[in-house]
Amino acid sequence: MLFTKKNSLNGELTVPGDKSISHRTIMLGALADGTTEVHGFLQGADCLSSIACFRSMGIEIENRQNVVRIHGKGLHGLQTPAAILDVGNSGTTTRLMSGILAAQPFACTVTGDASIQKRPMGRIITPLTQMGADITSIQGNGCAPLRIQGRPLTGIHYVSPVASAQVKSAVLLAGLYAEGETSVTEPYLSRNHTELMLEAFGGDIHCSGSTATVLPAARLEAQNISVPGDISSAAYFIAAGLITPHSCITIRNVGINPTRDGILEVCKAMGADIQIEVIPQTVGEPIADITVRTSQLTGTVIEGGVIPRLIDEIPIIAILACFAEGTTIIKDAQELKVKESNRIDVMVKNLAAMGADIEATDDGMIIRGGTPLHGAVIDSKLDHRIAMSFAIAGINAEGETEITGGECVTISYPDFYQDLSQLSK
């Protein structure tokens, strides 16, 4: 993939449906009674992995591109899969599905690609084991492949050492089957799509501060769901509109869930010209049209409770910081080391290759903005968020930028390059 400098970006677009919400529609739709109809489902590789896994467990799922219909079989309707469940590159599928599988009356094996087999699964194995689950890392390294033998579960109060929606969701989904109350307390509130959707499907769930509590469910009811645009996908165009000269971009129908909108808070702190027009919401998820214009940005400090609200956006925020005056410091972001790649190391190495004044820290990075970037060969490490971030850097750098492995954007945004190209015409 080759990128050269653009003089302006203008127009409007609608980004694909939210990845986190799309995953959850498949899982809860499968466990509900009746047919769940989903509009705006993300047709990315990760979400298609969730469809494939639940089809393997006997759930009929119609994928008509514009509409996905999940013919649920109820909480106890899953069947023993005939083969190993392959999650591809999807950590969300792996961790959330494990919570469900821990309570099923069968055994199965869950695996994925080379990246998944390096990502930490001990963080879900620990709480699920405390509930009575029988989960084994086959290689003994705390990673997939996982062997899961379903067993009766007992509710627990789990104090999570990390603010992770995937950990929280795995425990809460297991809690649907557990005896008694199940609750999870996080150090900071992570994205709450599971809580909102469980409530919409009729689950008995309550939230207070950074604690979510679920009671065992007798049944869930199928729903009609419209998935808002993914703010993580919108973030690349927000950044592009702010740093590319003579630009004005409107992104329609973006989910602005308050547990996900940290990117908007950071942009405002940096002095961005950004307008947010809230429109009617769906399934408890607020949505908005977002318009951005070329702006003079200043550095800022990003740390603490905002980090879980923008963890996936930190790579593109690092790009923004290179074009801001002053220093941007990112702290408390150790989670970046265990994503699809070690995003701290990958961002620092590649931005340094483009001429940025940047250094890694144990929990983030320090970026001294204002130094013009130049083209370079960028190794995406097959990480979709790295590839998309450097596409935005590449159209604002002197010379030519080549991204190797750039096709990995299909994981979350199959039409990303086409949409970006449309804005530069």
C-alpha positions as CSV (number, residue, x, y, z in Angstrom):
1,M,0.0,0.0,0.0
2,L,1.5,3.4,-1.1
3,F,0.5,6.8,0.2
4,T,1.5,10.3,-0.8
5,K,0.7,13.7,0.5
6,K,-2.8,15.1,0.0
7,N,-3.6,18.8,-0.2
8,S,-7.1,18.5,1.3
9,L,-9.8,16.1,2.3
10,N,-13.5,17.0,2.0
11,G,-16.8,15.3,2.1
12,E,-18.9,13.0,4.2
13,L,-19.1,9.3,4.9
14,T,-20.6,6.7,7.1
15,V,-18.2,4.3,8.7
16,P,-19.0,0.6,9.3
17,G,-21.0,-0.6,12.2
18,D,-19.4,-0.8,15.7
19,K,-17.2,-3.9,16.0
20,S,-17.9,-4.4,19.7
21,I,-21.6,-4.2,19.4
22,S,-21.7,-6.4,16.3
23,H,-19.9,-9.2,18.1
24,R,-22.4,-9.0,21.0
25,T,-25.5,-9.1,18.7
26,I,-24.3,-12.5,17.5
27,M,-23.7,-13.9,21.0
28,L,-26.8,-12.6,22.7
29,G,-28.9,-13.3,19.7
30,A,-27.8,-16.9,19.7
31,L,-28.7,-17.2,23.4
32,A,-32.1,-15.5,23.0
33,D,-35.5,-17.0,22.2
34,G,-36.6,-15.9,18.8
35,T,-35.0,-14.1,15.8
36,T,-32.7,-11.1,16.4
37,E,-32.5,-8.8,13.4
38,V,-29.4,-6.6,13.1
39,H,-29.0,-3.7,10.8
40,G,-25.6,-2.1,10.2
41,F,-23.6,-5.2,11.2
42,L,-19.9,-4.9,10.7
43,Q,-18.9,-7.2,7.8
44,G,-15.3,-7.3,9.0
45,A,-13.2,-10.5,9.5
46,D,-13.4,-10.5,13.3
47,C,-17.2,-10.3,13.4
48,L,-17.5,-12.9,10.7
49,S,-15.4,-15.2,13.0
50,S,-18.1,-14.8,15.7
51,I,-20.8,-15.8,13.1
52,A,-18.8,-18.8,12.1
53,C,-18.2,-20.0,15.6
54,F,-21.9,-19.8,16.6
55,R,-23.0,-21.5,13.4
56,S,-20.6,-24.3,14.4
57,M,-22.7,-24.6,17.5
58,G,-25.9,-25.1,15.7
59,I,-27.2,-21.5,15.4
60,E,-28.8,-20.5,12.1
61,I,-27.5,-17.1,11.1
62,E,-28.5,-15.4,7.9
63,N,-26.0,-12.8,6.6
64,R,-27.6,-10.7,3.9
65,Q,-25.0,-7.9,4.2
66,N,-27.5,-5.3,5.0
67,V,-29.4,-7.4,7.5
68,V,-28.1,-10.2,9.8
69,R,-30.7,-12.5,11.3
70,I,-29.8,-14.7,14.2
71,H,-32.3,-17.5,15.0
72,G,-31.7,-17.9,18.6
73,K,-32.2,-21.2,20.4
74,G,-32.3,-19.9,24.0
75,L,-29.7,-20.0,26.8
76,H,-29.4,-23.8,26.6
77,G,-29.7,-24.3,22.9
78,L,-26.0,-24.4,21.8
79,Q,-24.7,-27.7,20.5
80,T,-21.4,-29.4,20.7
81,P,-19.3,-28.1,17.8
82,A,-18.2,-30.7,15.3
83,A,-14.7,-29.1,14.9
84,I,-12.3,-26.7,16.7
85,L,-13.8,-23.2,17.1
86,D,-11.6,-20.9,15.1
87,V,-11.8,-17.3,16.1
88,G,-9.3,-16.0,13.5
89,N,-7.8,-12.8,14.8
90,S,-10.6,-11.9,17.2
91,G,-9.8,-11.5,20.8
92,T,-13.3,-10.3,21.5
93,T,-14.7,-13.6,20.1
94,T,-12.2,-15.6,22.1
95,R,-12.8,-14.0,25.5
96,L,-16.5,-13.4,25.4
97,M,-17.4,-16.7,23.9
98,S,-15.2,-18.5,26.6
99,G,-17.5,-17.1,29.3
100,I,-20.5,-18.6,27.5
101,L,-18.7,-21.9,26.8
102,A,-17.7,-22.3,30.4
103,A,-21.2,-23.1,31.3
104,Q,-22.3,-25.4,28.4
105,P,-22.9,-29.1,28.8
106,F,-20.1,-30.0,26.4
107,A,-16.4,-29.7,25.8
108,C,-14.7,-27.8,22.9
109,T,-11.4,-26.3,21.8
110,V,-11.0,-22.6,20.9
111,T,-8.1,-21.4,18.8
112,G,-7.2,-18.7,16.3
113,D,-4.4,-17.3,14.2
114,A,-0.7,-16.7,15.3
115,S,-1.6,-13.4,16.9
116,I,-4.4,-14.8,19.0
117,Q,-2.1,-17.6,20.2
118,K,0.2,-14.9,21.7
119,R,-2.5,-12.8,23.4
120,P,-3.1,-13.3,27.2
121,M,-6.1,-15.4,28.1
122,G,-5.1,-15.9,31.8
123,R,-7.1,-12.7,32.5
124,I,-10.3,-14.6,31.7
125,I,-9.1,-18.1,32.8
126,T,-8.6,-16.8,36.4
127,P,-12.1,-15.4,37.1
128,L,-13.9,-18.1,35.2
129,T,-12.0,-20.8,37.1
130,Q,-13.0,-19.1,40.3
131,M,-16.6,-19.6,39.2
132,G,-15.9,-23.3,38.7
133,A,-15.0,-23.4,35.0
134,D,-12.6,-26.0,33.6
135,I,-10.4,-24.0,31.1
136,T,-7.0,-25.2,30.1
137,S,-4.4,-23.4,28.0
138,I,-3.3,-26.4,25.9
139,Q,0.3,-25.0,25.4
140,G,0.5,-24.1,29.1
141,N,1.4,-20.5,28.4
142,G,-1.9,-18.8,29.3
143,C,-2.8,-18.3,25.6
144,A,-5.0,-20.1,23.0
145,P,-5.6,-22.8,22.0
146,L,-8.0,-23.2,25.0
147,R,-9.7,-26.4,26.0
148,I,-13.0,-25.7,27.7
149,Q,-15.1,-28.3,29.5
150,G,-18.4,-26.8,30.5
151,R,-19.4,-27.2,34.1
152,P,-22.0,-25.8,36.6
153,L,-20.9,-22.3,37.7
154,T,-21.2,-20.3,40.9
155,G,-21.4,-16.5,41.0
156,I,-18.5,-14.5,42.3
157,H,-17.5,-10.9,42.9
158,Y,-14.4,-10.4,40.8
159,V,-12.2,-7.4,41.3
160,S,-10.4,-7.1,38.0
161,P,-6.8,-5.8,38.0
162,V,-7.4,-4.3,34.5
163,A,-10.2,-2.2,33.0
164,S,-11.1,-4.6,30.2
165,A,-14.5,-4.9,28.6
166,Q,-13.5,-8.3,27.4
167,V,-12.7,-9.6,30.8
168,K,-15.8,-8.0,32.3
169,S,-18.0,-9.4,29.6
170,A,-16.7,-12.9,29.8
171,V,-17.5,-13.0,33.5
172,L,-20.9,-11.4,33.1
173,L,-21.9,-13.8,30.3
174,A,-20.9,-16.7,32.4
175,G,-22.9,-15.2,35.2
176,L,-26.1,-15.7,33.1
177,Y,-25.7,-19.4,33.9
178,A,-24.2,-19.2,37.4
179,E,-25.8,-19.9,40.7
180,G,-26.3,-16.6,42.6
181,E,-25.1,-13.1,41.8
182,T,-22.1,-12.4,39.7
183,S,-20.4,-9.0,39.8
184,V,-17.2,-7.4,38.3
185,T,-15.5,-4.3,39.7
186,E,-12.9,-2.6,37.5
187,P,-10.2,0.0,38.4
188,Y,-11.9,2.3,35.8
189,L,-15.1,1.8,33.8
190,S,-14.4,0.1,30.5
191,R,-16.8,0.1,27.5
192,N,-20.3,-1.0,28.6
193,H,-21.9,-2.5,25.5
194,T,-22.4,-5.9,27.1
195,E,-24.3,-4.3,30.0
196,L,-26.5,-2.2,27.7
197,M,-27.3,-5.1,25.4
198,L,-27.9,-7.6,28.2
199,E,-30.5,-5.1,29.6
200,A,-32.1,-4.7,26.2
201,F,-32.4,-8.5,25.8
202,G,-34.1,-8.8,29.2
203,G,-31.2,-9.7,31.4
204,D,-31.2,-8.8,35.1
205,I,-28.2,-6.5,35.3
206,H,-27.4,-3.5,37.4
207,C,-24.4,-1.1,37.3
208,S,-23.0,1.2,40.0
209,G,-19.8,3.1,39.3
210,S,-17.3,0.7,37.9
211,T,-19.2,-2.4,39.2
212,A,-21.6,-4.4,37.1
213,T,-23.8,-7.1,38.6
214,V,-25.8,-9.8,36.8
215,L,-28.2,-12.4,38.1
216,P,-28.8,-15.8,36.4
217,A,-31.3,-15.6,33.5
218,A,-34.3,-17.7,32.8
219,R,-34.5,-16.5,29.2
220,L,-33.4,-13.7,26.9
221,E,-35.7,-12.2,24.3
222,A,-34.7,-11.5,20.7
223,Q,-34.4,-7.9,19.6
224,N,-34.2,-5.7,16.5
225,I,-30.9,-3.8,16.6
226,S,-29.4,-1.0,14.5
227,V,-25.7,-0.9,15.0
228,P,-24.2,2.7,15.1
229,G,-21.0,3.5,13.2
230,D,-17.8,2.5,15.1
231,I,-16.1,5.5,16.7
232,S,-12.8,3.6,16.5
233,S,-13.2,3.6,12.7
234,A,-14.4,7.2,12.7
235,A,-11.2,8.2,14.6
236,Y,-9.0,7.9,11.5
237,F,-11.2,10.4,9.6
238,I,-11.5,12.7,12.6
239,A,-7.7,12.8,12.7
240,A,-7.3,13.2,9.0
241,G,-9.7,16.1,8.9
242,L,-7.8,17.8,11.8
243,I,-4.3,17.6,10.4
244,T,-4.7,17.6,6.6
245,P,-4.7,21.2,5.2
246,H,-7.9,22.8,3.9
247,S,-10.2,19.9,5.1
248,C,-13.7,19.5,6.3
249,I,-15.1,16.0,6.9
250,T,-18.5,14.9,8.3
251,I,-18.8,11.3,9.6
252,R,-22.5,10.3,10.0
253,N,-24.2,8.0,12.5
254,V,-21.2,7.5,14.9
255,G,-21.7,5.8,18.2
256,I,-20.6,8.1,21.0
257,N,-21.2,5.9,24.0
258,P,-19.6,7.7,27.0
259,T,-17.4,4.7,27.7
260,R,-15.9,5.0,24.2
261,D,-15.7,8.7,23.5
262,G,-12.3,9.5,24.9
263,I,-11.0,10.4,21.5
264,L,-13.5,13.3,21.3
265,E,-12.3,14.5,24.8
266,V,-8.7,14.4,23.7
267,C,-9.3,16.2,20.4
268,K,-11.1,19.0,22.3
269,A,-8.2,19.2,24.8
270,M,-5.8,19.6,21.8
271,G,-7.9,22.5,20.4
272,A,-9.7,20.7,17.6
273,D,-12.4,22.3,15.6
274,I,-15.0,19.5,16.1
275,Q,-18.8,19.7,16.1
276,I,-20.9,16.9,17.5
277,E,-24.6,16.8,16.5
278,V,-26.4,14.2,18.7
279,I,-29.2,12.3,17.0
280,P,-31.8,9.7,18.3
281,Q,-30.2,6.7,20.0
282,T,-30.6,2.9,19.6
283,V,-30.5,0.2,22.2
284,G,-29.2,2.6,24.8
285,E,-26.3,3.7,22.5
286,P,-26.1,7.4,21.8
287,I,-25.1,8.4,18.3
288,A,-24.1,11.6,16.5
289,D,-22.9,13.2,13.3
290,I,-19.3,14.5,13.7
291,T,-17.8,17.3,11.7
292,V,-14.1,18.2,11.8
293,R,-12.1,20.9,10.2
294,T,-8.3,21.5,9.8
295,S,-7.1,22.8,13.2
296,Q,-4.0,24.1,15.0
297,L,-3.5,21.4,17.7
298,T,-1.5,21.6,20.9
299,G,0.0,18.8,23.0
300,T,-1.8,17.3,26.0
301,V,-1.4,14.7,28.7
302,I,-3.5,11.5,28.3
303,E,-3.7,9.3,31.4
304,G,-5.9,7.6,34.0
305,G,-9.6,7.0,33.6
306,V,-9.8,8.2,30.0
307,I,-7.4,5.5,28.8
308,P,-10.0,2.6,28.7
309,R,-12.3,5.0,26.8
310,L,-9.8,5.4,23.9
311,I,-7.4,2.4,24.2
312,D,-8.0,1.4,20.5
313,E,-7.5,5.0,19.4
314,I,-4.1,5.6,20.9
315,P,-2.3,4.8,17.6
316,I,-4.1,7.5,15.7
317,I,-3.8,9.9,18.7
318,A,-0.1,9.4,18.4
319,I,-0.3,10.5,14.8
320,L,-2.3,13.6,15.8
321,A,0.3,14.4,18.4
322,C,3.1,14.5,15.8
323,F,1.2,17.4,14.1
324,A,0.5,19.3,17.4
325,E,2.6,22.1,18.8
326,G,4.3,21.0,22.1
327,T,4.5,17.7,23.9
328,T,1.9,15.0,24.2
329,I,2.4,12.4,27.0
330,I,0.5,9.1,27.0
331,K,0.5,7.2,30.3
332,D,-1.3,4.2,31.9
333,A,-1.6,2.4,28.5
334,Q,0.2,-0.9,29.3
335,E,-2.7,-2.6,27.6
336,L,-1.3,-1.5,24.2
337,K,1.5,-4.1,24.7
338,V,-1.0,-7.1,24.4
339,K,-3.2,-6.0,21.5
340,E,-2.9,-7.4,18.0
341,S,0.7,-6.2,18.2
342,N,2.8,-4.4,20.9
343,R,1.3,-1.1,19.8
344,I,3.7,1.0,21.9
345,D,6.8,-0.4,20.3
346,V,5.3,-0.5,16.8
347,M,4.1,3.1,16.8
348,V,7.3,4.4,18.2
349,K,9.5,2.5,15.8
350,N,7.5,3.4,12.7
351,L,6.9,7.1,13.7
352,A,10.6,7.4,14.4
353,A,11.3,6.1,10.9
354,M,9.1,8.9,9.6
355,G,11.2,11.5,11.5
356,A,9.0,12.0,14.5
357,D,10.4,13.0,17.9
358,I,9.0,10.2,19.9
359,E,10.1,7.8,22.7
360,A,8.5,4.8,24.4
361,T,7.9,4.6,28.1
362,D,6.9,1.6,30.2
363,D,3.2,2.5,29.9
364,G,2.9,4.7,26.9
365,M,4.9,7.2,24.9
366,I,6.2,10.8,24.8
367,I,5.7,12.7,21.5
368,R,7.2,16.1,20.8
369,G,5.1,17.5,18.0
370,G,5.9,19.9,15.2
371,T,8.6,18.0,13.4
372,P,7.5,17.4,9.7
373,L,7.1,13.7,8.8
374,H,8.6,12.1,5.8
375,G,7.7,8.9,4.0
376,A,9.1,5.5,5.1
377,V,8.4,1.8,4.8
378,I,6.0,0.9,7.6
379,D,5.6,-2.6,9.0
380,S,2.0,-2.9,10.1
381,K,2.7,-6.2,11.9
382,L,-0.7,-7.2,10.4
383,D,-2.4,-4.9,13.0
384,H,-5.4,-3.1,11.4
385,R,-5.2,-0.1,13.7
386,I,-1.5,0.4,12.9
387,A,-2.1,0.2,9.2
388,M,-5.0,2.7,9.2
389,S,-3.1,5.1,11.5
390,F,-0.1,5.2,9.1
391,A,-2.3,5.7,6.1
392,I,-3.4,9.0,7.7
393,A,0.3,9.8,8.5
394,G,1.3,8.9,5.0
395,I,-1.1,11.4,3.3
396,N,0.4,14.1,5.5
397,A,4.1,13.2,5.1
398,E,6.6,14.4,2.4
399,G,7.5,11.7,-0.1
400,E,6.1,8.2,-0.3
401,T,4.9,6.0,2.5
402,E,4.6,2.2,2.0
403,I,2.6,0.1,4.4
404,T,3.4,-3.6,4.4
405,G,0.6,-5.9,5.4
406,G,-1.9,-3.1,4.8
407,E,-4.7,-5.5,3.7
408,C,-5.2,-6.4,7.4
409,V,-7.7,-3.5,7.6
410,T,-10.3,-6.0,6.5
411,I,-10.5,-7.1,10.2
412,S,-12.5,-4.0,11.1
413,Y,-12.9,-1.8,8.0
414,P,-12.9,-3.6,4.6
415,D,-13.5,-0.4,2.6
416,F,-11.2,1.9,4.5
417,Y,-8.8,2.7,1.7
418,Q,-11.7,3.4,-0.8
419,D,-13.4,5.7,1.7
420,L,-10.2,7.6,2.3
421,S,-9.6,7.9,-1.4
422,Q,-13.1,9.3,-2.0
423,L,-12.4,12.2,0.4
424,S,-9.4,13.4,-1.6
425,K,-11.1,13.8,-4.9
